[in-house]
């Protein structure tokens, strides 16, 4: 690890390695934004090209989408609190809040799988029309990101049990936190751009 | 300003309450208000951007000691790229050639194509 130790900054920024990793992760997030931008653009262009399949307004249900949004917003909040407790030096608090975040994320994925199964049972699949292909790819790419985040967070919690809070693990917790908040940012735009607009138009 | 002084995570709680409130406001605007569709779309997109800013500034610590200028630089430019990709695609693919600017050959072709798509 680095010989330069910075004081007056939170633990995860205390080494050069930590600072560089965090900046590198922000660059990755910027690249992720362009990935999702292309998927949103495809979705927007193919909007209303449903061919003979059902219209989104017939299928989308406000209730389940609101529940999913609240679940993900709450998980983002608990994840932020985990970073807050980490900065106060509380290992237990960090672990408990990451665990709650994990449970909320899993519930979210459960709802999303249920939602997709429900749509397929109504006869709307990836192959139904250009619109539905774009929908499944956009929402599905987000869902896969959440699943990756869940696996990643489990790994980080295990490392916290093994090593406690050090500059090394603090950096890892902070970065998985950034990733989790970022998924929430993307979901806000899916909730608004896909579900709400799909129910209005 | 040091982190240790804030014992209670107020900005997380304020951010959380605000994002829940904005979510329900957006849902209400879309589903229950009588605004014209264009205004609904504009206002819920504005609400989404505000929510994204709440995440970035209140939860992700996009500006703080130790982070430097890189994070908000990254996010700002990525947001610009995203806006150009989405609005540019919509402009060229959905709105670009639907106006008749004097009946050039090329434009007439595009019109026929649009008509064929809408026939579905």
HADDOCK unambig.tbl for C-alpha pairs under 7 A between the chains (distance, minus, plus):
assign (segid A and resid 9 and name CA) (segid B and resid 65 and name CA) 6.32 0.50 0.50
assign (segid A and resid 9 and name CA) (segid B and resid 66 and name CA) 5.98 0.50 0.50
assign (segid A and resid 13 and name CA) (segid B and resid 66 and name CA) 5.84 0.50 0.50
assign (segid A and resid 19 and name CA) (segid B and resid 67 and name CA) 6.99 0.50 0.50
assign (segid A and resid 23 and name CA) (segid B and resid 70 and name CA) 6.53 0.50 0.50
assign (segid A and resid 23 and name CA) (segid B and resid 71 and name CA) 6.60 0.50 0.50
assign (segid A and resid 26 and name CA) (segid B and resid 71 and name CA) 5.65 0.50 0.50
assign (segid A and resid 26 and name CA) (segid B and resid 74 and name CA) 6.62 0.50 0.50
assign (segid A and resid 27 and name CA) (segid B and resid 74 and name CA) 6.18 0.50 0.50
assign (segid A and resid 30 and name CA) (segid B and resid 74 and name CA) 5.72 0.50 0.50
assign (segid A and resid 30 and name CA) (segid B and resid 75 and name CA) 5.89 0.50 0.50
assign (segid A and resid 30 and name CA) (segid B and resid 78 and name CA) 5.17 0.50 0.50
assign (segid A and resid 33 and name CA) (segid B and resid 78 and name CA) 6.15 0.50 0.50
assign (segid A and resid 33 and name CA) (segid B and resid 82 and name CA) 6.78 0.50 0.50
assign (segid A and resid 34 and name CA) (segid B and resid 78 and name CA) 6.54 0.50 0.50
assign (segid A and resid 34 and name CA) (segid B and resid 81 and name CA) 6.82 0.50 0.50
assign (segid A and resid 34 and name CA) (segid B and resid 82 and name CA) 5.73 0.50 0.50
assign (segid A and resid 37 and name CA) (segid B and resid 82 and name CA) 4.82 0.50 0.50
assign (segid A and resid 37 and name CA) (segid B and resid 85 and name CA) 6.37 0.50 0.50
assign (segid A and resid 37 and name CA) (segid B and resid 86 and name CA) 6.31 0.50 0.50
assign (segid A and resid 38 and name CA) (segid B and resid 85 and name CA) 6.57 0.50 0.50
assign (segid A and resid 40 and name CA) (segid B and resid 86 and name CA) 6.56 0.50 0.50
assign (segid A and resid 41 and name CA) (segid B and resid 85 and name CA) 6.47 0.50 0.50
assign (segid A and resid 41 and name CA) (segid B and resid 86 and name CA) 4.32 0.50 0.50
assign (segid A and resid 41 and name CA) (segid B and resid 89 and name CA) 5.99 0.50 0.50
assign (segid A and resid 44 and name CA) (segid B and resid 90 and name CA) 6.74 0.50 0.50
assign (segid A and resid 45 and name CA) (segid B and resid 89 and name CA) 6.83 0.50 0.50
assign (segid A and resid 45 and name CA) (segid B and resid 90 and name CA) 5.66 0.50 0.50
assign (segid A and resid 45 and name CA) (segid B and resid 93 and name CA) 6.46 0.50 0.50
assign (segid A and resid 45 and name CA) (segid B and resid 94 and name CA) 6.24 0.50 0.50
assign (segid A and resid 51 and name CA) (segid B and resid 120 and name CA) 5.42 0.50 0.50
assign (segid A and resid 70 and name CA) (segid B and resid 20 and name CA) 6.91 0.50 0.50
assign (segid A and resid 77 and name CA) (segid B and resid 12 and name CA) 6.68 0.50 0.50
assign (segid A and resid 77 and name CA) (segid B and resid 16 and name CA) 6.05 0.50 0.50
assign (segid A and resid 80 and name CA) (segid B and resid 12 and name CA) 6.85 0.50 0.50
assign (segid A and resid 80 and name CA) (segid B and resid 59 and name CA) 5.52 0.50 0.50
assign (segid A and resid 84 and name CA) (segid B and resid 9 and name CA) 6.98 0.50 0.50
assign (segid A and resid 88 and name CA) (segid B and resid 4 and name CA) 6.67 0.50 0.50
assign (segid A and resid 178 and name CA) (segid B and resid 60 and name CA) 5.87 0.50 0.50
assign (segid A and resid 181 and name CA) (segid B and resid 55 and name CA) 6.63 0.50 0.50
assign (segid A and resid 181 and name CA) (segid B and resid 60 and name CA) 6.74 0.50 0.50
assign (segid A and resid 185 and name CA) (segid B and resid 52 and name CA) 5.30 0.50 0.50
assign (segid A and resid 185 and name CA) (segid B and resid 55 and name CA) 6.85 0.50 0.50
assign (segid A and resid 188 and name CA) (segid B and resid 48 and name CA) 6.13 0.50 0.50
assign (segid A and resid 189 and name CA) (segid B and resid 48 and name CA) 6.27 0.50 0.50
assign (segid A and resid 192 and name CA) (segid B and resid 44 and name CA) 6.57 0.50 0.50
assign (segid A and resid 192 and name CA) (segid B and resid 45 and name CA) 6.73 0.50 0.50
assign (segid A and resid 192 and name CA) (segid B and resid 48 and name CA) 6.71 0.50 0.50
assign (segid A and resid 196 and name CA) (segid B and resid 27 and name CA) 6.86 0.50 0.50
assign (segid A and resid 196 and name CA) (segid B and resid 30 and name CA) 6.13 0.50 0.50
assign (segid A and resid 197 and name CA) (segid B and resid 41 and name CA) 6.61 0.50 0.50
assign (segid A and resid 200 and name CA) (segid B and resid 30 and name CA) 6.18 0.50 0.50
assign (segid A and resid 200 and name CA) (segid B and resid 31 and name CA) 6.88 0.50 0.50
